[in-house]
Amino acid sequence: VEYLVIAEAILLLSVVAYSLFDFRGFFIWPAASAIWKKSLLFGLPLILHILAGASLGQLDKLMIANMLDASALGVYAFINSIAGGVFFIFAVVNIVYEAKVYQLGISDEAEQLLKKMFKISMLSAAAVLLLANVSLPHILEWVDKQNYYDIQTILILSLAYLIYPLYLQANIRFSLKEKTQYIPMMTGTAAAANVVLNILLIPAYGIMGAAVSTLLAYVILVLLAQWTSRKI
């Protein structure tokens, strides 16, 4: 595992270095210090948001590894990967619609497009999750891996990830209004709640406790993000 992590890190750094070199002509370095300051104030919270979001998605696995056993971690990681596959759908939908929203700016048309983006994300993710929940037991039975299926855990995680587009919607509003400093506050609060809930629920309910913790953390994230993005 250590060698795999090291190899992935080296590969990632190599790709980044090559990309920076190959596309160096596309970078325009502003001369005015005010632009640097504004860019830093806009972009730094997004970096903190990524760190908090990564902890929200990975700390549960670390805590399962410490509180339970390797077999429970394997089952949870597998189910989490299946349910989390919908994030690829969200990424594609965002790529298609997000730039159009930014072009429209703060307007009723932008809000309508955000609603359309949310509906497409939800319907696409719901269809994929339904297919996964229906087909997975049969596939695992066919390969004699029935122990990798936990219907309660996968349904809870499916619901948790299904509401995530509501956060993405709010996230775009923060960027449109240039109020990105609120974003890491949302993800940081949700990540902290996830840790506390994991400590309380994993020892009592196992991997289902971790799934419930994730669901409640995403509910907190969505409620805070939606409320704040509409108030600022």
N, C-alpha and C positions, 0 to 999 in steps of 0.2 A: 504493500500500500504506500509506503514511504517513497519507493522508487517511482511509482505511478504518479504521485503528487508532484515530485520533482520534475518528472518528464513533462507533465502538463504545464507546469509553471515555466519551464524553459521554452516549450513550444509557444505558449502564449506571448512571452516576452519577445521571442523571435518574430512572430507575426506582427506584433505592435511595432517593433523596430523597423521591419521591412516596409510596413504600411506608411510610417512616418517619413521614411526616406523616399519611397516611390511616389508618394503624393505630396511631397514638400512644396511643389509649385502651387497647390491649391490653398495653402495657408497664407492668410493675410494678417500680418502682425500690426496692430494699431499703434500709432505713435503717441496718441494722447493718453495721458495717465488716467483721465476720467473714464475712458472706455475700459481700461484695464481694471479699475476699481469696480465699475458697474458689472463687468463680466465676472469678477471674483465674487461679488455679493450675490449674483444670480446663480453661479455655477457651484460654489462651495457647498451650499445646502444640499444640492443634488448628490454630491459625493457622499455626504453624511447619510443621506437617505438610502443610498445603495448599501452602505455598511449596515445600517439598521435593518433594512429589508433582507439582507443576506443572513443576518443573525436570526431574524424571525423564521426563516425557512430552514435553518440548519441546527439551531440550538436544541430543538426537540430531539433530534437524532443523538446528539452528544449526551443529553440527559438520559435518554433511554439506555444508551450504552453503559452509563454509570449506575443506573438504578435497577435495570433488569438484566438480561443476558443477550448474548450475541444472536441467538435465534429470533428473539423478539425484535431486535434491531433490524435483522434481515427482512423479516416480514413487513415491518413498518416502512422501511426504506423502499421495498418493492411496491407496496400499495401507494405510498406517497408519490413515487415516480409515475405510476399509472394515472392517478388523479391529477397530478401536476402537469401532465402532458398538455392540458388545455392552455397553459401559459404560452405555448407556441401559437395557438389560435389568437390569443389576445395580442401577441406581438405583431402578427400579420395584419390584423384589423387596425391596430394603431398605426402601422406604417401607411396603410391606405388612406386613413381619415385624418390623422393628427395634423399633417402639414396643411390640409385644407382648412381645418379649424383655425390654425394660426393665421392663415391668410385672411380669414374673415374678421379676426380680432374679436374684441368684446362686443357681441351683438346677439340679437335674437336668432339670426341665421346660424351662428356658431353653436348656440344652445340646442337648436334643432338637430344639427349635425352630430352633436355629442349624444343626444338621445338615440339617433339612428345607429351610431357606433356602438352604444350600449346594447341595443336590441340585437344587433347582428352578433356581437360577442357572446351574449347570453344564449341565444338560440343555437349558435354553432357549438358552444361549449356543452350545452345541455344535451345536444344530439350525440356528441362524442362520449360524454360521460355515461349516457344511457346505454350506448353500444358497449362500452367497456364493462359496465356493471352486469349487463346481460350475458356477454360472451366470455368474460374472464373465468367464471367457475368451470365452464365446459372445457376451455383451453387448458386450464391447470389440471383438470381431471384427466385429460387426454395425455398430458406429459407426466402424470403421477406426482403432482406437486400441490395437492389440495390444501396442505398446511399453510400455503402462502396466501390463502384467501380468508379475509375476515370481513364479513359483510357490513358489520356495524362501523368498523373503522373506515372502509372505503366510501360508505355513504356519507359519513360525517365530513371526511376530507373533500369529497365531491361538492358538498354544499358549501364548505369553506371557500373553495376556489371559484365556485360559481358566482359568488357575490363580489369577487375581486374587481371586475370591470367598473363597479360603482366607485372604487377608489381611483382607478385610472382616469375616470371622468373628472373627478375632483382635482386630480393632479394636474390635468391640462388647464383647468381654471386658474390654479395657482400660477402656472407659467404664463398664461395670458395676462394676468394682472401683475406680473413681475413680483409676486409675493412668495418666492420659493423658500424663504426662511421658515415657513410654516410646515413644509413637507417633512423634514427630519423629525420635527416635534411629533407628528402623527405616527410615523413608523417607529420612532424611539419609544413612544408610549405603548404601542401595540407589542413591540418586542419585549419590553419590561413586563407587561401583563402576561405575555406568553411564558416567560421564565417562571413567574410566581405561580401561574396556573399549573405548569408542568410539575413543579415541586409538590403541589398539593394533590394533583390528580394521578400522576404516573404511578406512584407507589400503591395507590388504592385500586386503580382500574387498568393498569398496564398500558398497552399501545392505544387502547380506546381513550384513555385519559389524555394521551398526547394529542390525539385527533380532536377531542373536545376543546383542549387548550388552544389548538390552532384555529378552530372555528370561532371561539370566543374572541381571540386576538384579532381576527379579521373583521369580526362584527364591530369591535371597538375602533379599529382602523377606519372602516367605512363610515361609521357614524360621525367620528371626529372630522374626517376629511370632508364629507358632504356638508356638514353643518358649518364648518369654518370657511370652506370655499364659497359658500353662498352668502356669508356674512361680511367678508372683507371687501 
